[in-house]
Amino acid sequence: MKSSEFYNFIIVGAGTAGLTAAIVAARKGHSVVVLEKGAIAGPKPRGESMAHFPLLDEILGEGYLQSIAEVKPSHRVYHSPGDIKPVGDVDVHVPYYFFEWRTLINHMVEIAKDLGVIFSFNSEVIEPIEEKNICKGVKYRNSNEKNQKVFGNVILACDGYSSTIGSYYNVDYSKINCPIVKFLGNNANININKVSSPQLYFIPNGILDYAPNFPPSVAYLFPIGGKKVEAGLMLRMTQAFKMKTVKIPNEEEIMNVWENLKSRYPGFNDFFDGIETEYEELTVMPNAGLVKNFILGNGGAILIGDSAGFIDANGSSGLYFGIKMAQIWVDLISESLIDNEFDWSLENRTYLTKQFKDSKIYKTINSSYKLIGLFEWMIFKKLRKGNRINRFWKLIIWLLQVAS
Ligand SMILES: Cc1cc2nc3c(=O)[nH]c(=O)nc-3n(C[C@H](O)[C@H](O)[C@H](O)COP(=O)(O)OP(=O)(O)OC[C@H]3O[C@@H](n4cnc5c(N)ncnc54)[C@H](O)[C@@H]3O)c2cc1C
């Protein structure tokens, strides 16, 4: 890509949100460039399950998600602290599927390329280029370590949980990011015919004798297909910050707990017997809250997907919600692009933000944060101890069923 080119849409980040934005914008006839810091799109696996909504057929092709999925769970299975109460099955109302991350991402890149989207890999965006606090382009470092500039009408910051663009505009990601261990394994000790639903294990503060001050967490295991699983550990920091008994752990402490969970947490450890690790990483998920403003500065740049904290905190799923958010914003912007000029007046920014906040998906996410906040406050802060959570286990499962 040549320096100082101009595009209608500059998309920073080729994850699912950025790729969707690119596809939707290109289908509307816009010129689009995607800048991705990795050597490939979605360089690190981020999610292997997604609920199916009609928009996915539109973006990916009719029936595509189903075609790459082996497993379609009908419920989620919750395990009480120490796995001592009977598991709670919670029905899932929207069909969802497990699949391989790379298959999905490669498919999205192919669609975008066919539509004429320009990809620039190994291109790390360093900062926005502004005029009167309006973002007019970005500076990025290319594969030869040279700084380059690209200009555009609209910059979509789809660069994930610690967005460079968002951080430049003072978004405090430490307030919305929660640590999470991500693990992919082959040859797991699982019979997919018997266990074809995600398993979630509540781990309240104080239950682990080897880490008594560890924050409340949820360990999970997703059956992707055959003997392949995704597993992990989500720390629930929103509650941890309010709890006197909790020590905020460093990376070493988190990984130590993770190793112990795999080898000896009741029920959970069974799956790891003979497993081969394919991928393991301590990363973060921005599921502790939404950003305040989606449009940054006096306009020009918009946060989409994880960079906006746009995740369903209920199910800790962000793939679909980032995809939907990208589609809505590209539609909104396209309506306001007149003669290739964009109106970033306060009036138009307020109008666009209101349009987005009036959408069903925004309301769903906003209420999921409130609901999960209340639920976790009740479980992890009020009941807090494993034996008390176990005592109210039936009620907790009922509440989860009602909320799902
Ligand atoms: C362990 C884990 C498991 C998850 N499981 C699920 C799941 O099963 N289902 C689900 O729905 N959601 C899941 N999520 C959430 C989901 O992964 C995210 O919500 C989703 O990936 C967000 O997409 P995104 O495009 O906004 O961000 P990302 O997928 O993070 O994409 C950001 C992209 O920007 C690039 N980038 C970053 N900085 C720069 C820069 N400065 N310049 C250029 N490029 C840059 C990155 O390399 C990356 O490709 C999971 C998250 C985690 C961490």
The ligand as an ORCA input file, in Angstrom:
! r2SCAN-3c Opt
* xyz 0 1
  C     -10.308    -16.403     25.768
  C     -11.463    -15.795     25.060
  C     -12.496    -16.600     24.629
  C     -13.590    -16.026     24.000
  N     -14.591    -16.837     23.579
  C     -15.629    -16.300     22.902
  C     -16.616    -17.149     22.340
  O     -16.529    -18.366     22.403
  N     -17.660    -16.566     21.722
  C     -17.776    -15.214     21.605
  O     -18.747    -14.741     21.016
  N     -16.824    -14.395     22.095
  C     -15.749    -14.905     22.726
  N     -14.778    -14.076     23.209
  C     -14.907    -12.653     22.986
  C     -14.482    -12.356     21.555
  O     -13.236    -12.957     21.345
  C     -14.337    -10.862     21.287
  O     -15.434    -10.173     21.797
  C     -14.190    -10.616     19.787
  O     -13.066    -11.301     19.299
  C     -14.052     -9.137     19.517
  O     -13.720     -8.920     18.192
  P     -12.937     -7.609     17.769
  O     -12.802     -7.692     16.296
  O     -13.582     -6.417     18.378
  O     -11.506     -7.704     18.476
  P     -10.312     -8.736     18.240
  O     -10.795    -10.051     17.798
  O      -9.466     -8.662     19.452
  O      -9.518     -8.093     17.010
  C      -8.654     -7.002     17.153
  C      -7.653     -7.029     16.006
  O      -6.908     -5.802     16.012
  C      -5.528     -6.093     15.832
  N      -4.807     -4.963     16.423
  C      -4.652     -4.667     17.736
  N      -3.977     -3.520     17.885
  C      -3.672     -3.080     16.644
  C      -2.985     -1.945     16.134
  N      -2.459     -1.015     16.942
  N      -2.855     -1.802     14.799
  C      -3.387     -2.731     13.948
  N      -4.053     -3.822     14.366
  C      -4.215     -3.993     15.699
  C      -5.340     -7.440     16.536
  O      -4.178     -8.103     16.087
  C      -6.618     -8.155     16.156
  O      -6.530     -8.850     14.943
  C     -13.658    -14.621     23.814
  C     -12.602    -13.815     24.231
  C     -11.499    -14.389     24.838
  C     -10.367    -13.516     25.265
*
